Amino acid sequence: MALSTGERDQVWRAFMRIGTGEATNFVKQTVRDAVDNADDWADSAAASVPATSYNAALNATFRSNATAAQKSLHHVSAHASKPNHSDLH
């Protein structure tokens, strides 16, 4: 089940607040777009084996500039916001 726009915004704000303490080479909108990418990817994964890897599903700017730690935090943030994963909050 896809996150609502408000829920996607909450994930984006949480990621921006928590961060990883590392410098970034992308703007806030790139991170917000990556939240959409992750949620869309998770929905496709819920329906069947996703056609692309998580990393490939991210927008090129985020994928190319985010560190492994930033990508991991982003993935966990988006995953924990899913209604059936409330135990991860």
TILO-952153 format. One record per residue (C-alpha): residue number from 1; x, y, z; residue in three letters. Coordinates in pm, 1 decimal. Last residue first. Layout:
! TILO-952153
<rec resi="NUM" px="X" py="Y" pz="Z" resn="Ala"/>
...
! end
This chain:
! TILO-952153
<rec resi="89" px="910.4" py="318.0" pz="1431.8" resn="His"/>
<rec resi="88" px="1009.5" py="-36.4" pz="1327.2" resn="Leu"/>
<rec resi="87" px="713.2" py="-210.0" pz="1490.7" resn="Asp"/>
<rec resi="86" px="486.3" py="1.2" pz="1272.6" resn="Ser"/>
<rec resi="85" px="586.7" py="-206.8" pz="971.6" resn="His"/>
<rec resi="84" px="239.8" py="-289.2" pz="833.9" resn="Asn"/>
<rec resi="83" px="154.2" py="79.3" pz="793.3" resn="Pro"/>
<rec resi="82" px="472.7" py="153.5" pz="595.3" resn="Lys"/>
<rec resi="81" px="672.1" py="429.8" pz="761.2" resn="Ser"/>
<rec resi="80" px="948.1" py="194.2" pz="870.9" resn="Ala"/>
<rec resi="79" px="1031.4" py="111.9" pz="507.9" resn="His"/>
<rec resi="78" px="1078.2" py="475.7" pz="406.6" resn="Ala"/>
<rec resi="77" px="1307.4" py="551.3" pz="698.1" resn="Ser"/>
<rec resi="76" px="1495.4" py="221.5" pz="658.3" resn="Val"/>
<rec resi="75" px="1562.9" py="291.6" pz="290.3" resn="His"/>
<rec resi="74" px="1670.4" py="651.4" pz="355.0" resn="His"/>
<rec resi="73" px="1900.8" py="543.4" pz="635.4" resn="Leu"/>
<rec resi="72" px="2057.2" py="282.9" pz="407.8" resn="Ser"/>
<rec resi="71" px="2097.2" py="529.6" pz="120.8" resn="Lys"/>
<rec resi="70" px="2259.3" py="783.5" pz="353.4" resn="Gln"/>
<rec resi="69" px="2496.4" py="520.4" pz="493.9" resn="Ala"/>
<rec resi="68" px="2594.0" py="404.1" pz="144.1" resn="Ala"/>
<rec resi="67" px="2673.9" py="764.5" pz="53.4" resn="Thr"/>
<rec resi="66" px="2434.9" py="970.9" pz="-152.0" resn="Ala"/>
<rec resi="65" px="2568.6" py="1140.6" pz="-465.3" resn="Asn"/>
<rec resi="64" px="2507.4" py="904.2" pz="-756.8" resn="Ser"/>
<rec resi="63" px="2185.1" py="744.4" pz="-629.6" resn="Arg"/>
<rec resi="62" px="2045.6" py="1081.5" pz="-517.6" resn="Phe"/>
<rec resi="61" px="2112.2" py="1244.1" pz="-855.3" resn="Thr"/>
<rec resi="60" px="2006.8" py="936.5" pz="-1055.2" resn="Ala"/>
<rec resi="59" px="1666.5" py="898.5" pz="-892.1" resn="Asn"/>
<rec resi="58" px="1641.3" py="583.1" pz="-683.9" resn="Leu"/>
<rec resi="57" px="1497.8" py="265.6" pz="-838.9" resn="Ala"/>
<rec resi="56" px="1844.1" py="141.0" pz="-937.4" resn="Ala"/>
<rec resi="55" px="1948.9" py="135.4" pz="-570.5" resn="Asn"/>
<rec resi="54" px="1642.5" py="-59.8" pz="-464.8" resn="Tyr"/>
<rec resi="53" px="1705.3" py="-315.2" pz="-737.4" resn="Ser"/>
<rec resi="52" px="1483.7" py="-320.6" pz="-1043.4" resn="Thr"/>
<rec resi="51" px="1194.5" py="-530.1" pz="-1173.9" resn="Ala"/>
<rec resi="50" px="1066.1" py="-587.9" pz="-824.5" resn="Pro"/>
<rec resi="49" px="965.1" py="-944.5" pz="-736.6" resn="Val"/>
<rec resi="48" px="590.2" py="-924.1" pz="-699.8" resn="Ser"/>
<rec resi="47" px="314.3" py="-712.3" pz="-549.9" resn="Ala"/>
<rec resi="46" px="498.2" py="-606.5" pz="-235.4" resn="Ala"/>
<rec resi="45" px="814.3" py="-535.7" pz="-434.9" resn="Ala"/>
<rec resi="44" px="621.2" py="-302.5" pz="-665.3" resn="Ser"/>
<rec resi="43" px="491.2" py="-115.3" pz="-362.5" resn="Asp"/>
<rec resi="42" px="839.3" py="-98.0" pz="-212.6" resn="Ala"/>
<rec resi="41" px="976.8" py="48.7" pz="-537.8" resn="Trp"/>
<rec resi="40" px="707.9" py="318.1" pz="-543.9" resn="Asp"/>
<rec resi="39" px="786.4" py="400.8" pz="-181.7" resn="Asp"/>
<rec resi="38" px="1158.9" py="415.8" pz="-250.2" resn="Ala"/>
<rec resi="37" px="1119.5" py="637.2" pz="-558.7" resn="Asn"/>
<rec resi="36" px="880.6" py="873.3" pz="-377.0" resn="Asp"/>
<rec resi="35" px="1129.1" py="905.2" pz="-91.3" resn="Val"/>
<rec resi="34" px="1403.6" py="960.7" pz="-352.5" resn="Ala"/>
<rec resi="33" px="1203.0" py="1252.6" pz="-492.4" resn="Asp"/>
<rec resi="32" px="1198.9" py="1408.5" pz="-145.1" resn="Arg"/>
<rec resi="31" px="1576.6" py="1358.1" pz="-120.9" resn="Val"/>
<rec resi="30" px="1627.8" py="1528.1" pz="-457.7" resn="Thr"/>
<rec resi="29" px="1393.3" py="1807.9" pz="-347.0" resn="Gln"/>
<rec resi="28" px="1621.5" py="1874.8" pz="-49.8" resn="Lys"/>
<rec resi="27" px="1923.8" py="1945.1" pz="-269.6" resn="Val"/>
<rec resi="26" px="2212.0" py="1715.3" pz="-351.9" resn="Phe"/>
<rec resi="25" px="2586.9" py="1698.0" pz="-290.5" resn="Asn"/>
<rec resi="24" px="2563.8" py="1597.7" pz="73.2" resn="Thr"/>
<rec resi="23" px="2794.5" py="1628.5" pz="372.1" resn="Ala"/>
<rec resi="22" px="2769.7" py="1353.1" pz="629.6" resn="Glu"/>
<rec resi="21" px="2602.9" py="1374.7" pz="969.4" resn="Gly"/>
<rec resi="20" px="2380.7" py="1085.2" pz="872.4" resn="Thr"/>
<rec resi="19" px="2052.1" py="1268.4" pz="837.0" resn="Gly"/>
<rec resi="18" px="1811.0" py="1264.8" pz="1127.3" resn="Ile"/>
<rec resi="17" px="1618.1" py="1583.0" pz="1056.1" resn="Arg"/>
<rec resi="16" px="1627.0" py="1556.5" pz="673.7" resn="Met"/>
<rec resi="15" px="1533.3" py="1188.9" pz="692.6" resn="Phe"/>
<rec resi="14" px="1246.8" py="1267.9" pz="929.5" resn="Ala"/>
<rec resi="13" px="1122.4" py="1546.7" pz="701.4" resn="Arg"/>
<rec resi="12" px="1127.8" py="1316.0" pz="397.9" resn="Trp"/>
<rec resi="11" px="949.7" py="1037.1" pz="584.7" resn="Val"/>
<rec resi="10" px="684.1" py="1282.7" pz="703.4" resn="Gln"/>
<rec resi="9" px="641.4" py="1418.3" pz="348.7" resn="Asp"/>
<rec resi="8" px="585.5" py="1064.0" pz="221.7" resn="Arg"/>
<rec resi="7" px="320.3" py="1022.1" pz="490.6" resn="Glu"/>
<rec resi="6" px="148.6" py="1343.2" pz="380.6" resn="Gly"/>
<rec resi="5" px="158.9" py="1237.5" pz="15.6" resn="Thr"/>
<rec resi="4" px="-1.5" py="908.1" pz="115.6" resn="Ser"/>
<rec resi="3" px="215.5" py="599.9" pz="141.9" resn="Leu"/>
<rec resi="2" px="149.4" py="328.8" pz="-109.6" resn="Ala"/>
<rec resi="1" px="0.0" py="0.0" pz="0.0" resn="Met"/>
! end
